[in-house]
Amino acid sequence: MVSLAQLRKLKPSEFEEAADGWHKVSSAAGEAKHRVDNEIVATLQRDLKKRLDAAGTDGLPEAYLLGFSPEGNGRAIIANGNPDTADHTAVYVPGTSSNLSGIDGDIRRMTDLWRTTEAMAGGQSVSTVTWLGYDAPQKLGYATQRHYADDGAPAFNGFVDGLKASHESGTGGHLTAIGHSYGTTLIGSAARQGELHADDVVFGGSPGVEVGRALDLDVPQGHVWNQEADGDPVPDLGRWGHGGTQWKIGGGVGVIPSDDLFGANQMSTDTTGHSDYWKYGKHPTESLQNQAAVTLGQYEEVKRAR
């Protein structure tokens, strides 16, 4: 785990500068080089520096760079607070069009979730993690395909396993996986492909998670949570590509977490559209407070959808 304060050391030690950009040096291949787009490196540094500069101001904790790679659309994993010591950790998976050039918005969502959760934590420690550890579909037309989720799911399972194993408590702490849009599909695939060692999962604006029942997810029974805001078109459009199936009397196809048939806990939302589940403003929204309550295991504080 690397503190963002060490980010400046990353470039000279890991990359060599050339006329056409920065090249990652591979120790295994000697001086073999892999081109890294200048704009991607500059954007990542800008966004992480912005978060670093905010540490210690406005009550924010230290930030950590847990992973970085220029592979594919770019990979970056950033934590608010130390997940190795946190009592409660939330790991967020963004959805369609996510990449390094736009990671600032995803970092901000988890910063706002940290603020909200910390205020409710009663002295317990919290870490919120932005996990851009896969190649998300970059266009809506590609978001109908499952292979992005299936290809990225093993890496997510491995990351969660690593967090649990490295936790200083020896018990792994309480961990919540949170997905938005196509990110929920990846979490569903992770729970379908292998053991997802999350204590809770939260879906926001889900187009489907590849299974037809909450019970089919590798998550403790009763610990699957869902939010669908008014005016969010993605769940009903996406169900025909990523929804699951229940082959039984009264079952169906294209079943998504927003359907009663699926069996998730439906949380209330006071936001609208597809992108505001983490809206903060002057005060956190009810949508964000509900996610914080699940992150803390304060299930009695969750407001249910009517």
N, C-alpha and C positions, 0 to 999 in steps of 0.2 A: 504494500500500500504506500503510495507516494503522496505527501502533502503537496497541495498546490503551490506552496512556497518554494518547492523544488522544481517547478515547471521549467524555469529557465535552464536548468541543468539538462533537461531532456533533449533539447535540440542539439547542442554540441556533442553530447555523449552518444546519441543514438543516430544522428544524421550527419551527412556531409553535404555541403552546399555546392551546387554546380550551376552552370548557366541556365539550364532548363528546369531548375527547381531543387528541392531538397531530396536526397536519396538516403533511404534507410540502409545502414550497414549491417549485414548479416554475418555474425561471427562464425556461423557454421559454414558459410560459403566464402569465407575470407573477405575479399573486397567486393563481392557481388552486391549490386545496388538495385533498389526498387524505387522507382520514381514516386515522389510524394508531391502532389500539386501544391504550389506555393500558397494559393488562395485558401485551401483547406487548412493547412498548418497555421496560416495567419488568423483565420477565423476561429479556430479552436483556441489559440492563444488569447485572442481578444476576449472571447466569451469566458474562458476560465480565469483570466486576469480580472475581469469584471466581478466574478464571484469571489475571487481571492481578496480583492480590494474591499469587498463588503464584509469580510470576516471581522467579527468584533464590533461591528456597527449595527445599530438597530437590533441588538440582541442575537445576531446570527452566530452560529458556531464556526469552528474551523472547517474548511472544506478539504476533501481528499480526492486525488486522482487515482482511481482504482485500476484503470485500464485505458490504453490508447493504442490504436493501430490505424494505419492508413488503408488497410485492406478494404476492398469493395467500395461502398459508399462512405467508409470511415467508421471507426469504432471508438467510443468513449464511454467511460463509466465514472460518474462523479457522485460523491457522497457529501451530504451535509451532516456533520457530526460523525463520530467514529463508530462504524458498525461492529467493530470487534468488541466494544464495551457497552453498546447501547442496550437498554432493557427492551426496546421495541424498535424494529427496523422495518421500513417499507421500501420495496424495490419496484420502481415504475418502468413499464415497457411502453414506449410510444408507438404510434401506428404509421399509417401510410404517409409517405413523403418525408419521413424522418431521415435526417442525415446530419453530418457534422456542420454543414453551413447554416443549419437552422436550429442547432442544439440549444441556443440561448433560451428559447421558449420552454423547452423541456426542463432545463435547469431551473428556470423560474417557477415552474409548476411544483417541483419538489421543494424548492425553497419556501414557497407559500404553504405547502402541506406541513413542512417542518415548523413554521411559525404557529400554525393552527394547532398542531399536535402538541408542541412544547407547552403551549398555554393551557392545555387540558391535562398535562401529564402528572401533575401533582408531585413534581420533584424527580420523577423517573426520567432516565435519559432516552433520547430519541435520535435516530439517524434515518434520513430519507435519501434514497439512491436513484439517480437517473441511469438506467441501463440501456444504452444504445449499443448493444452487443451483437447485432444482426443486420443484414441488409433488408430493410423494409421496402415494400413495393413503392416506387417513386411516382406512379401515376394511378389514378382511380381505376383505369382499365386493367392494370396488373393486380389490383387488390382483390380481384375475384379468384386469384390463384392461391392454392394452399402451400405451395412448395416453399415460399418465403418463411412461413411459420414453421413448417416441418424441418427445414434446414437449420433454422435458428434455435429451435427448442432444445437440442442437446446442450448447446452452450449456456442457455439460461439455467437448465437443471444443474450443470456443473458449477455455475456461479453461485447459485443458492446453496448447493452442497458446501462450497468453499466458505461461504459466510458462516454457515452453521458450524463447520469444523474449526474455524479460526476464532470463534467467539470465546472470550476469556472466561466466561462463566462455566464452560464445560457442558452446558445444557443447550447452547445454540441461541438462547434468547427467543423472543416472540417475533416472528417474521411474517409479513404480509406482502403478497405479490399483487400489484395493481397494474391493470392494463387499460389502455385507451384504444378504442377502435380496433385496428388490425393487431395491436398489441395484445388484446384479449384473445385473439385467435392463436397467437404464439403461446400464450400461457396455457390455453386449452390443449394445444398440441404437446406442450411440455408435460402436462399431467397425463396425457394419453400415452406418450412414448416411454415414459419412465417415471421413477418416483420423484415427484415434486415435493420437496420438504418444506412446504409453506404451511403455516398454521391457519392462515386465512387467505382468500383471494377476493379481490374487488374488481369488478368490470364496469367500465364506463363507456356507453355508446357502442355496445358490442354487436358486430355483425354475425356472431356465432363463434362457438369454441370447439367445433368438430365433434361434439358429443351431444346427445339429446337429453341428458339428465345431470343434475348436479352430483348425483351419487356416482356417476361414471368418472368424475374427476378425482384424482389422487389427492384429495383434501379432506380433512376431518368432516364428518357429517355435520351439516348445519353451519358450516363456515364458508359458504360461497355467497357473496354479496353482489348486488347489481344495481346500477343506476341507468335510467333512460329518461332524458330530459324531453320536455315538450318541444316539438319542432325539430327533433333529431331524426333525419331520414335514414341514417346508416343502418340501424338495426333491421328495419323491414326490407330494405334493399339488399342487405348483405346476407340475410337468412338463406337465400337460394344458392349461395356459394359456400357458406361456412356453417350453416345450421346443422344440427344433429338429427338423429332419427330415433323414434320410439316405436318399435314393432310390437304393438299390443292393442287391445281394444281401448279406444279413446286416445291412442297415440297419434303420431303423425310424422311428417318430414319437415325439414327446415325449422327445427325447434331451436330457439335462441334463449339466452339467459333472461330476457325480458318476459318470456311466456310463463304463465303460472305453471304450465305443464312441466317446465324445466326443473322447478323446485328450488330456485335461489331465493335468498332473502332480498326482497325488493326495498331499497332505501329511497327515501324521498329526495327530490331535487328541487331547488328553487332557481335553477338556471334554465336557459333555453338554447336550442341548437346543439351542434355537435362538439363544439370546442371549448365550452365554458364550465366544464365540470370542476375545474380548479380555479375558477375566478375568485379573486381575493378583494380587490378594491380597497376601500377604507377598512372593511371588516370582512372576515371570511364568510363565504356563503354557507347555507345549510348543507349543500352538496359536499363542500370541503370539510365541514365539521363532522359529517357522517363518516367520511373516509378516515378522519383522524380518530374517531371513536373506535372504529374497527382496528386501526393500527395499534391502538392502546389496549385492545381487548376489553374496552368498556361497552360491551354489547347492549347493556341496558340504556345507554345514552343514544343509541342509534334511532333516528326517527324513521319509521316505516312509511312506504308509499301507501296512499289510500286507494 
